[in-house]
Each structure stands twice: as C-alpha cells, then as structure tokens.
Amino acid sequence: MDDPHYLSGLDLAGRRVVMVGGGTVAQRRLPRLVAAGARVELISPHTSPSVSGMADAGELVWHERRYAEGDLADAWYALACTDDAEVNAAVCAEAERARVFCVRADEGDLGSAVTPASGRHGGLLLGVLSGGEPLRSAAVRDSILEGLQAGVVEDGRVPHPAGELPGVALVGGGPGDPDLITVRGRRLLARADVVVVDRLAPRELLDELAPEVEIVDAAKIPYGRAASQEVINATLIEHAKAGKFVVRLKGGDPYVFGRGFEEVLACAEAGIPVTMVPGITSAFAVPAVADVPVTHRGVAHEVVVVSGHVAPGDERSLVDWDLLGRMRGTIVLMMGVERLPQFAAALLTGGRPPSTPVAIVEDGTMRTQRVLRSTLDVVAAEAAAAGVRPPAVIVIGPVAGLAQPSS
Ligand code: SAH
C-alpha cells in the first residue's frame, strides 16, 4: 500500500491557525502550536480552565462561540476538535474548499492532515505517524526518546565546536533510586567522557555508561574533608582542560549541603564553563517516599532544612537551635544521626513538646529503606536501639505524626 501521508515540518510562525473545539484534544494540541509561534484562534463556546488561561495570557485568541462557515478564511492550518462529528465534518469541508490542511480529531482519516506523536530532544523534533494507530506511534516515540535520553540511540550531535571546552556539568542525581534523576541529568550523563561521582549519588546509573567512560570515585579520594574538596575541584578542572566533558554526579540536589557551589566557583575561576542541573533533594523526597509530607494544610506552614554536621553550641555552628525549639513547623534534619541525642535535647530545651512526632528515614528510596517513627523525648534512645545509620533524613514536627494512607 502507498503511504497514506507525507511527513513534513510546517513553519507556522506568525501564521493563522484555526482550532475549532476547546476540550481535552485542544488542550493537548495547543501548547505545541503556540510554541511553534502559530497565531492560534480558538473557536468554541466553552473551554477548559487551562485553555482559557492561555487566552488570558495572550497566547491565543479565543472566540467564545460556535463555529460558522467562513471561520477558516486566511488560515494556513486548521484543527477540527469538537465532540460533534457534524461540526468536525463541516470544518473539514470548508478546509477542503479553501485548500487549508485540516486535522480531524474524531476520525483522523477523514481529515487532510494528521498530528504525529511528537517529542523533543536537545534540539531534535521527532514525529511518528502510524496510519491510524496512535498508541503505536506514541510507544515508538517514547522508546526513541528514552533511548536518546539514555544515550542508547545515537544522537548524531557534533560534540563541541573546535576550540571550545565542553566543560563540566554539575548534576544532581536525586536521593538514590536511579529513576529519580532528572531527564536532563540523565541525558548529560550519557554524553560524559569522565564522571566524578559522590558516595551518595545514584551509582546504579554508572552501569549504563560505555566502558571507555572514566569514572572517578570522589568517595575514595583520601585526606581530610577540606583537602579532599580541593582534590575534587582540581580533578574536575584537569579533565575539563584536557577537553573532556565532565559530569560531576552528586546525590540529591548539588546546592543542598552538597558543596556544589564551591565546585562551580572553582571551575569558573579556572575558566571552565559549567552547567548546573538541579536534582531532587533527599530533604523532601526521602520523607515523601515514607509517606511524610514536609508541609500539610492546617498542620505545618513552614519547613526548615538543617544540617547536623556540627553539634549545637559548636563554635562552627550557624544554626539557632533555640529558635528551632520555638518553631512549630517541620524540621528536616540532614546528617543528624550521629548527634541526634544533642539535637533532640536542644529542641526540647528550646520549647518543643516532648510528644513532637519524629520520623527517621534511612536509605530513602533504596531497597534497604527503613522508617522509624518516634517522639522527640525518646527518639535518640529508640534510634540507637534500632541501630539507625546514615544516610538518614530525620523529620521533626507534627507532619511526622499524620495518619498513614492504608495500602
Ligand atoms: N545534596 C544532598 C544532601 C547531601 S548531605 C541532597 O540534596 O539530598 C547528606 C545527607 O543527605 C545525609 O546525611 C542524609 O541526611 C541525607 N540523605 C541523602 N540521601 C539520602 C537517602 N537516600 N536516604 C536518607 N537520607 C539521605
């Protein structure tokens, strides 16, 4: 059989596009039309809040009425998306006479154009048509996109213009489960020549890398903390200067107790371009997967993320523990396992009720995840008895005591 369609890329910028019908199909099609710069006019007596929001924002013009013959005058492209087959047929008939290509949402093969399943990847625009099997085209589109993101489908991109350094990408890998990295982070990781990885970064992602990718384990760099940061900075700079694309893979978000900004500054000082890719921080994600929302309507209107790497009263501490003791909302304590008895005591002294609920989530999002629920007065003893170990996020406040969804 001959191909029923001819695949083409339309330049709709500044051109009149008429969409008839403002329901869910419109809602799905409009963002891409708008993104392509089309001058969209929507004709429909009703529409959804998200579509009328686009009209309010000036992204399209909404004519709040039914379709009438003549509406397609001067249009370059039309879409018949009502739930009324007769109206869709009338729109397509006018389009045919006016020689305007027209998509028909209810019966695709009766229109003169069809919408491909489409997707974007780093400047590529991908479209798949299957001749009337939308689920099939969507599945193929998804697999190609996933393959591109994971680096298994060749992207063909010219790596870097001559003379320019590819630089360093500082990538937040999320709390541990390899699925919780961002799409952008994964895409950059797939292009890395060198990966410098932290102890708490999602290490399973390294299995996907090609054998020639050099992996530097930042956790194995010896010396004390301060010196090892200098070694890490020097490692990033040295590889980047050699023309390698370096991904610095960190746990959670690079800027939440991750020392990410120190690395950015060091690279900038050395003239290395840096891309920052935020990550899902364990401060919020780890409580979430253990059914602890860090805020909840009527329960907590504030959340403070606190580092427990030094004790209360330590001269290096920048934390006002008295203030945290007076606060009613949520405290998310990171790196707090070792000194939990001191933090609990400081909060009790500051005025937090002994019955304040506490949830400790160890190895959050990982197979070994463990959750301990307690109260502020006994949490230190109970955590010690249960053998709680880092990494763990400790959530203190009424949200840690909310009823649990039954599963
Ligand atoms: N930049 C990271 C945090 C680094 S500090 C982020 O945004 O998530 C390290 C602390 O993060 C650990 O001591 C622990 O408190 C917490 N943490 C990180 N990953 C964790 C995980 N999977 N489960 C529990 N806590 C985690």
Residues whose N, C-alpha, C, O or C-beta is under 5 A from the ligand:
A	BS01	SAH	P175 G176 L200 G251 G252 D253 P254 V256 F257 G258 I280 T281 S282 A283 V286 L333 M334 M335 V361 E362 D363 G364 P390 P391 A392 V393
